Amino acid sequence: MTKITDFLTPPKILVLGFAAVILIGAFLLTLPFSTEDGVGLSFLNVLFTATSATCVTGLVVVDTGSTFSSFGEIVILLLIQIGGLGFMIVATFFFFLLGKRISLKERLLLREALNQLSMEGIVRLVKRVLIFTGAIELVGAIILSIRFSFDMPIGRAIYFGIFHSISNFNNAGFDLLGGFRSLTPYAEDPTVVLTVCALITLGGIGFIVMNELYEYHDTKRLSVHTKLVLLTSLILTVGGAIIIFIFEYGNDKTLEPLSYLGKGLAALFQSVTARTDGANTLNISDLTQPTLFLTIILMFIGASPGSTGGGIKTTTFATLLGTVFSQIKGKEDVVFFHKRIVFDTIFKALTVTVSGLFLVITMTMLLSITEKGHDFMMYLFEATSAFGTVGLSMGLTPELSPIGRVLIILTMFAGRLGPLTIAFAIAMRRKPDAFRHPKGKIMIG
């Protein structure tokens, strides 16, 4: 007889767990005192908000700062923190507080949640993750609170500092400044821009990378994974900033009115935030077409494995590029830093990318059917932003029809958990092939 524990595999538990967190958050946000007017929002709107917060996306159908009360904002902040860390890590934190032993089943779930290959040292890693998160968010909150205190009362500045630090470290991009402005008032402010960029980057490189960097003083070595994440992230961030600077330099609606320092800061911020955060210092709809398309590419690539961000991930993108270059050079192996990448990893990278492309293309087509009167770029931008759990929008989100909102909810959910996790959760337990078919040859290219 099949046991319930056999049915609830780690991927299924992760999917159901995230769904449960979203539904609980949506219920809390439906309460009248969650909104400023005391009336409350429709269930679809709060479900959209709860999904966006838990999936650390940042797409909003209503303005967060002016719509929700302090209670509602705290609920959203908790959803962001749970979604960024993963509900299993948050649950493990409470296990630590209660002195509860972490079982084998829970270690398997943690391995799945952190995208680890083995369970060795998994509990120690979770403790480090909690410490890293608390320390980074605290430092970010202090810096932002001090800066905001020049523009608002000290109590409000501290609250804003904490909210924006947690939101941006978890790559959510929610803000309280009101009017869908995000961080545009601080486009030329080095303190805010560089602090938020640092929070987004640290949250996006992944906890495994942070842990290796922390231990580097003792180990004096970095894994291929960490080296590849750091190199790819650096190239995408710097390369993206340079290209955006060039594309937008003469745009009188974005960079042109800013000082030289402001131009550099805005280009850097736009490059960093496109990698899954969603806060912005430039009006997205005013960007040139080449910049919008570059942003779509950056959103699709996203952050790194085991991080608070989404997308196909930097290592997936790098693996595919490495495979292409190896084929062009006539080499059989894909090599990074004198290490050969196994074929299983290459196949998984290809599967993740094709699955992501299929999801984005499908949702773009559906949005073009359900949402009338907009440019195709808006549909593609919105679908990619939802899949990459980015939160940037050209202005389509608040205007979405009920069907369009449901489509984006599903896309955000799939993007946060990953298409493969969703597929493994839906599929029956995989069994090894009973036999292998004879080889067949097909023409490629």
ROTORFI-644514 format. One line per field, with one value per residue (C-alpha): residue in three letters; z, x, y. Coordinates in nm, 2 decimals. Each point is the difference from the previous one (the first is absolute). Last residue first. Layout:
N
residuo (Ala_...)
w (Z_...)
u (X_...)
v (Y_...)
REM end
This chain:
445
residuo (Gly_Ile_Met_Ile_Lys_Gly_Lys_Pro_His_Arg_Phe_Ala_Asp_Pro_Lys_Arg_Arg_Met_Ala_Ile_Ala_Phe_Ala_Ile_Thr_Leu_Pro_Gly_Leu_Arg_Gly_Ala_Phe_Met_Thr_Leu_Ile_Ile_Leu_Val_Arg_Gly_Ile_Pro_Ser_Leu_Glu_Pro_Thr_Leu_Gly_Met_Ser_Leu_Gly_Val_Thr_Gly_Phe_Ala_Ser_Thr_Ala_Glu_Phe_Leu_Tyr_Met_Met_Phe_Asp_His_Gly_Lys_Glu_Thr_Ile_Ser_Leu_Leu_Met_Thr_Met_Thr_Ile_Val_Leu_Phe_Leu_Gly_Ser_Val_Thr_Val_Thr_Leu_Ala_Lys_Phe_Ile_Thr_Asp_Phe_Val_Ile_Arg_Lys_His_Phe_Phe_Val_Val_Asp_Glu_Lys_Gly_Lys_Ile_Gln_Ser_Phe_Val_Thr_Gly_Leu_Leu_Thr_Ala_Phe_Thr_Thr_Thr_Lys_Ile_Gly_Gly_Gly_Thr_Ser_Gly_Pro_Ser_Ala_Gly_Ile_Phe_Met_Leu_Ile_Ile_Thr_Leu_Phe_Leu_Thr_Pro_Gln_Thr_Leu_Asp_Ser_Ile_Asn_Leu_Thr_Asn_Ala_Gly_Asp_Thr_Arg_Ala_Thr_Val_Ser_Gln_Phe_Leu_Ala_Ala_Leu_Gly_Lys_Gly_Leu_Tyr_Ser_Leu_Pro_Glu_Leu_Thr_Lys_Asp_Asn_Gly_Tyr_Glu_Phe_Ile_Phe_Ile_Ile_Ile_Ala_Gly_Gly_Val_Thr_Leu_Ile_Leu_Ser_Thr_Leu_Leu_Val_Leu_Lys_Thr_His_Val_Ser_Leu_Arg_Lys_Thr_Asp_His_Tyr_Glu_Tyr_Leu_Glu_Asn_Met_Val_Ile_Phe_Gly_Ile_Gly_Gly_Leu_Thr_Ile_Leu_Ala_Cys_Val_Thr_Leu_Val_Val_Thr_Pro_Asp_Glu_Ala_Tyr_Pro_Thr_Leu_Ser_Arg_Phe_Gly_Gly_Leu_Leu_Asp_Phe_Gly_Ala_Asn_Asn_Phe_Asn_Ser_Ile_Ser_His_Phe_Ile_Gly_Phe_Tyr_Ile_Ala_Arg_Gly_Ile_Pro_Met_Asp_Phe_Ser_Phe_Arg_Ile_Ser_Leu_Ile_Ile_Ala_Gly_Val_Leu_Glu_Ile_Ala_Gly_Thr_Phe_Ile_Leu_Val_Arg_Lys_Val_Leu_Arg_Val_Ile_Gly_Glu_Met_Ser_Leu_Gln_Asn_Leu_Ala_Glu_Arg_Leu_Leu_Leu_Arg_Glu_Lys_Leu_Ser_Ile_Arg_Lys_Gly_Leu_Leu_Phe_Phe_Phe_Phe_Thr_Ala_Val_Ile_Met_Phe_Gly_Leu_Gly_Gly_Ile_Gln_Ile_Leu_Leu_Leu_Ile_Val_Ile_Glu_Gly_Phe_Ser_Ser_Phe_Thr_Ser_Gly_Thr_Asp_Val_Val_Val_Leu_Gly_Thr_Val_Cys_Thr_Ala_Ser_Thr_Ala_Thr_Phe_Leu_Val_Asn_Leu_Phe_Ser_Leu_Gly_Val_Gly_Asp_Glu_Thr_Ser_Phe_Pro_Leu_Thr_Leu_Leu_Phe_Ala_Gly_Ile_Leu_Ile_Val_Ala_Ala_Phe_Gly_Leu_Val_Leu_Ile_Lys_Pro_Pro_Thr_Leu_Phe_Asp_Thr_Ile_Lys_Thr_Met)
w (-3.83_0.13_-0.21_0.18_0.10_0.19_0.27_0.11_0.28_0.36_0.24_0.33_0.02_0.36_0.18_0.07_0.26_-0.17_-0.14_0.15_0.26_-0.25_-0.25_0.26_0.12_-0.36_-0.09_0.29_0.34_-0.04_-0.38_0.03_0.27_-0.19_-0.32_0.18_0.15_-0.34_-0.17_0.28_-0.04_-0.37_0.06_0.24_-0.26_0.04_0.02_0.33_-0.16_-0.34_0.10_-0.16_0.29_0.21_0.26_-0.04_0.08_-0.32_-0.12_0.10_-0.17_-0.31_-0.03_0.05_-0.25_-0.26_0.04_0.00_-0.30_-0.20_0.03_0.18_-0.11_0.13_0.30_-0.02_-0.34_0.03_0.35_-0.12_-0.26_0.26_0.25_-0.25_-0.11_0.36_0.10_-0.30_0.05_0.36_-0.09_-0.27_0.24_0.28_-0.23_-0.16_0.34_0.11_-0.31_0.06_0.37_-0.10_-0.25_0.27_0.00_-0.03_0.24_-0.11_0.10_-0.21_-0.26_-0.23_-0.15_-0.36_-0.17_-0.36_0.08_-0.10_0.21_0.30_-0.05_-0.01_0.31_0.19_-0.09_0.13_0.32_0.05_-0.03_0.24_0.24_0.00_0.08_-0.21_0.16_0.37_0.30_0.38_-0.07_-0.01_-0.37_-0.14_-0.11_-0.32_-0.35_-0.12_0.17_-0.16_-0.35_0.06_0.12_-0.32_-0.20_0.20_-0.05_-0.38_0.00_0.18_0.36_0.08_0.10_0.27_0.18_0.15_0.36_0.01_0.25_-0.17_0.16_-0.25_-0.21_-0.14_0.33_-0.06_-0.35_0.08_0.31_-0.20_-0.27_0.26_0.20_-0.32_-0.12_0.35_0.01_-0.34_0.11_-0.10_-0.27_-0.27_0.20_-0.03_-0.18_-0.21_-0.14_-0.11_0.24_0.00_-0.24_0.10_0.38_-0.05_-0.18_0.27_0.28_-0.16_-0.05_0.36_0.14_-0.24_0.01_0.38_0.04_-0.24_0.18_0.35_-0.09_-0.19_0.29_0.25_-0.20_-0.08_0.37_0.19_0.19_0.28_0.25_0.31_-0.14_-0.27_0.25_-0.03_-0.38_0.00_0.21_-0.22_-0.31_0.16_0.11_-0.36_-0.22_0.00_0.36_0.00_-0.33_0.10_0.33_-0.16_-0.26_0.27_0.19_-0.32_-0.11_0.34_0.10_-0.35_-0.05_-0.37_-0.06_0.35_-0.09_-0.25_0.29_-0.07_-0.16_0.00_0.17_0.34_0.17_0.17_-0.22_-0.11_-0.20_0.10_-0.04_0.35_0.08_-0.16_0.21_0.32_-0.04_-0.13_0.30_0.26_-0.14_-0.04_0.36_0.12_-0.21_0.13_0.35_-0.09_-0.17_-0.37_-0.26_0.19_0.20_-0.33_-0.02_0.36_-0.05_-0.32_0.17_0.30_-0.20_-0.23_0.30_0.16_-0.33_-0.04_0.36_0.01_-0.34_0.07_0.34_-0.14_-0.29_0.24_0.21_-0.32_-0.11_0.33_-0.05_-0.35_0.10_-0.22_-0.15_-0.36_-0.34_0.14_-0.16_0.33_0.00_-0.11_0.26_0.26_-0.09_0.03_0.34_0.11_-0.10_0.19_0.31_0.15_0.38_0.18_0.24_-0.02_-0.14_-0.24_-0.12_-0.05_-0.23_-0.18_-0.09_-0.15_-0.20_-0.11_-0.10_-0.24_0.08_-0.25_0.03_0.38_0.00_-0.27_0.17_0.33_-0.18_-0.16_0.34_0.14_-0.28_0.08_0.37_-0.08_-0.22_-0.37_-0.30_0.01_0.05_-0.20_-0.32_-0.15_-0.27_0.11_-0.15_0.26_-0.07_0.33_-0.06_0.34_-0.07_-0.36_0.11_0.29_-0.22_-0.27_0.26_0.15_-0.33_-0.08_0.34_-0.04_0.22_0.35_0.13_0.28_-0.23_0.09_-0.07_0.22_0.25_-0.22_-0.01_-0.36_0.06_0.27_-0.24_-0.28_0.24_0.10_-0.36_-0.10_0.28_-0.09_-0.37_0.11_0.21_-0.26_-0.26_0.24_0.13_-0.35_-0.09_0.31_-0.06_0.16_-0.15_0.18_0.32_-0.04_-0.01_-0.30_0.10)
u (2.19_-0.06_-0.06_-0.13_0.16_-0.16_0.15_-0.18_-0.25_0.11_-0.19_-0.20_0.05_0.06_-0.32_-0.11_-0.27_-0.31_0.02_-0.16_0.27_0.27_-0.15_-0.03_0.35_0.12_-0.18_0.16_-0.14_0.00_-0.08_-0.28_-0.17_0.06_-0.14_-0.31_-0.07_0.07_-0.26_-0.25_0.05_-0.06_-0.32_-0.12_0.10_0.34_0.01_0.21_0.26_0.03_0.21_0.34_0.06_0.30_-0.09_0.29_-0.13_0.17_-0.32_-0.20_0.24_0.01_-0.38_-0.02_0.28_-0.15_-0.34_0.13_0.22_-0.31_-0.13_-0.33_-0.37_-0.14_0.09_-0.15_0.15_0.34_0.01_-0.05_0.29_0.23_-0.09_0.08_0.33_0.11_-0.09_0.17_0.31_0.02_-0.04_0.26_0.24_-0.05_0.03_0.32_0.16_-0.11_0.15_0.33_0.00_-0.05_0.28_0.26_0.19_0.37_0.22_0.30_-0.18_-0.30_0.01_-0.27_0.12_-0.02_0.20_-0.05_0.06_-0.35_-0.14_0.20_-0.12_-0.36_0.04_0.17_-0.29_-0.25_0.20_0.02_-0.37_-0.08_0.26_-0.16_-0.35_-0.30_-0.18_-0.07_0.16_0.04_0.30_0.07_0.09_0.10_-0.21_-0.20_0.08_-0.36_0.02_0.33_-0.14_-0.31_0.21_0.20_-0.33_-0.11_0.34_-0.02_-0.36_0.09_-0.10_-0.29_-0.24_0.25_0.01_0.35_0.10_-0.15_-0.08_-0.07_0.25_0.07_0.31_-0.16_0.08_0.38_0.00_-0.25_0.20_0.32_-0.16_-0.15_0.32_0.20_-0.25_-0.02_0.38_0.00_-0.29_-0.36_-0.22_0.13_-0.04_-0.38_-0.26_0.26_0.15_0.35_0.19_-0.26_0.15_0.36_-0.07_-0.22_0.29_0.25_-0.23_-0.08_0.37_0.08_-0.29_0.01_0.38_0.01_-0.29_0.17_0.34_-0.15_-0.23_0.27_0.25_-0.26_-0.10_0.36_0.06_0.21_0.32_0.21_-0.19_0.04_-0.03_-0.23_-0.26_-0.22_0.05_-0.12_-0.30_-0.10_0.03_-0.23_-0.24_-0.06_0.13_-0.33_-0.05_0.35_-0.06_-0.34_0.13_0.31_-0.21_-0.23_0.30_0.15_-0.32_-0.10_0.34_0.09_-0.32_-0.05_-0.30_-0.14_-0.34_-0.03_0.01_-0.34_-0.22_-0.32_-0.18_0.14_0.34_-0.08_0.20_-0.02_0.31_-0.01_0.37_0.02_0.27_-0.23_-0.31_0.19_0.19_-0.30_-0.22_0.27_0.10_-0.37_-0.07_0.31_-0.08_-0.36_0.12_0.27_-0.25_0.06_0.25_0.33_-0.11_-0.01_0.38_0.04_-0.27_0.16_0.34_-0.15_-0.24_0.29_0.21_-0.29_-0.09_0.35_0.04_-0.34_0.04_0.36_-0.10_-0.30_0.20_0.28_-0.24_-0.14_0.36_0.06_-0.32_0.11_0.35_-0.02_-0.35_0.13_-0.05_-0.14_-0.28_-0.07_-0.36_0.07_0.28_-0.23_-0.28_0.24_0.12_-0.37_-0.05_0.32_-0.12_0.12_-0.01_-0.22_0.15_-0.30_0.20_0.19_-0.33_-0.13_0.30_-0.07_-0.35_0.16_0.24_-0.28_-0.22_0.26_0.24_-0.14_-0.36_0.00_0.16_-0.23_-0.31_0.11_0.03_-0.34_-0.16_0.19_-0.14_-0.35_0.03_0.14_-0.30_0.00_-0.10_0.23_0.33_-0.08_-0.14_-0.25_0.05_0.35_0.30_0.27_0.12_0.10_-0.21_-0.16_-0.05_-0.13_-0.23_-0.13_-0.07_-0.17_-0.21_-0.08_-0.13_-0.19_-0.16_-0.14_0.15_-0.08_-0.25_0.21_0.11_0.37_-0.01_0.09_-0.27_-0.27_0.15_0.06_0.38_-0.01_-0.17_0.25_0.29_-0.15_-0.06_0.35_0.16_-0.21_0.11_0.36_-0.04_-0.19_0.27_0.29_-0.18_-0.05_0.36_0.12_-0.23_-0.34_-0.14_0.24_-0.06_-0.38_0.07_-0.08_-0.14)
v (2.23_-0.35_-0.31_-0.31_-0.33_-0.28_-0.22_-0.32_0.04_-0.06_-0.23_0.01_0.37_0.12_0.11_0.36_0.05_0.13_0.35_0.31_0.07_-0.08_0.24_0.28_-0.05_0.00_0.32_0.18_0.08_0.37_0.00_-0.24_0.21_0.32_-0.15_-0.13_0.34_0.17_-0.22_0.07_0.37_-0.02_-0.19_0.28_0.26_0.17_0.38_0.02_-0.24_0.16_0.30_-0.09_-0.23_-0.11_-0.26_-0.23_-0.35_-0.12_-0.15_0.31_0.24_-0.23_0.01_0.37_0.09_-0.24_0.16_0.35_-0.06_-0.12_0.36_0.05_0.03_-0.33_-0.22_-0.35_-0.10_0.17_-0.13_-0.36_0.04_0.14_-0.27_-0.28_0.17_0.05_-0.36_-0.16_0.22_-0.11_-0.37_0.04_0.16_-0.25_-0.30_0.13_0.06_-0.35_-0.15_0.19_-0.11_-0.36_0.03_0.06_0.33_-0.05_0.21_0.21_0.32_-0.08_-0.28_-0.13_-0.33_-0.12_0.27_0.10_0.37_0.09_-0.28_0.11_0.36_-0.12_-0.21_0.29_0.23_-0.26_-0.05_0.38_0.05_-0.29_0.14_0.34_-0.12_-0.10_0.29_0.05_0.18_-0.07_-0.22_-0.37_0.01_0.34_0.30_0.07_-0.12_0.09_0.34_0.08_-0.09_0.20_0.30_-0.02_0.01_0.31_0.16_-0.05_0.14_0.32_0.05_0.22_-0.28_-0.11_0.34_0.01_-0.06_-0.35_-0.27_-0.33_-0.24_-0.28_0.07_0.31_0.17_-0.02_0.14_0.28_0.09_0.03_0.21_0.23_0.03_0.08_0.26_0.16_0.04_0.16_0.22_-0.09_0.16_-0.24_-0.32_-0.07_0.21_0.20_-0.32_0.09_-0.22_-0.27_-0.26_0.07_-0.01_-0.31_-0.17_0.09_-0.10_-0.34_-0.07_0.08_-0.20_-0.29_-0.03_0.01_-0.25_-0.24_0.03_-0.03_-0.29_-0.19_0.04_-0.12_-0.30_-0.10_-0.01_0.26_-0.07_0.16_-0.22_0.21_0.36_-0.14_-0.11_0.32_-0.01_-0.36_0.08_0.30_-0.23_-0.26_0.27_0.12_0.28_0.18_0.10_0.15_0.18_0.14_0.13_0.15_0.17_0.13_0.15_0.14_0.18_0.12_0.15_0.11_0.22_0.08_-0.22_0.07_0.13_-0.29_-0.26_-0.17_0.27_-0.21_0.29_-0.08_0.00_-0.33_-0.24_-0.36_-0.11_-0.36_-0.10_-0.13_0.25_0.26_-0.06_-0.05_0.33_0.19_-0.10_0.06_0.34_0.11_-0.09_0.19_0.30_0.00_0.02_0.26_0.24_0.04_0.12_0.01_-0.31_-0.19_-0.01_-0.12_-0.26_-0.12_-0.06_-0.17_-0.22_-0.11_-0.10_-0.19_-0.17_-0.12_-0.13_-0.17_-0.17_-0.11_-0.15_-0.18_-0.14_-0.10_-0.20_-0.16_-0.10_-0.17_-0.20_-0.10_-0.11_-0.31_-0.02_-0.04_0.17_0.32_0.21_0.18_-0.10_-0.36_-0.05_0.16_-0.25_-0.29_0.13_0.02_-0.37_-0.09_0.17_0.33_-0.03_0.25_0.25_0.22_0.30_-0.23_-0.15_0.36_0.07_-0.33_0.13_0.31_-0.21_-0.22_0.30_0.12_0.28_0.25_-0.12_0.01_0.34_0.13_-0.14_0.16_0.34_-0.04_-0.07_0.30_0.22_-0.13_0.08_0.35_0.06_-0.09_0.22_0.30_-0.17_-0.32_0.17_-0.24_-0.27_-0.07_-0.19_-0.03_-0.35_-0.15_-0.32_0.06_0.37_-0.04_-0.29_0.20_0.30_-0.20_-0.18_0.34_0.12_-0.32_0.00_0.35_0.27_0.12_0.25_0.16_0.28_-0.05_-0.37_-0.30_0.11_-0.14_-0.35_-0.12_0.04_-0.27_-0.24_0.07_-0.07_-0.33_-0.09_0.10_-0.20_-0.31_0.03_0.02_-0.31_-0.19_0.06_-0.08_-0.31_-0.13_0.06_-0.18_-0.30_-0.01_-0.32_-0.23_0.18_-0.06_-0.37_-0.22_-0.34)
REM end
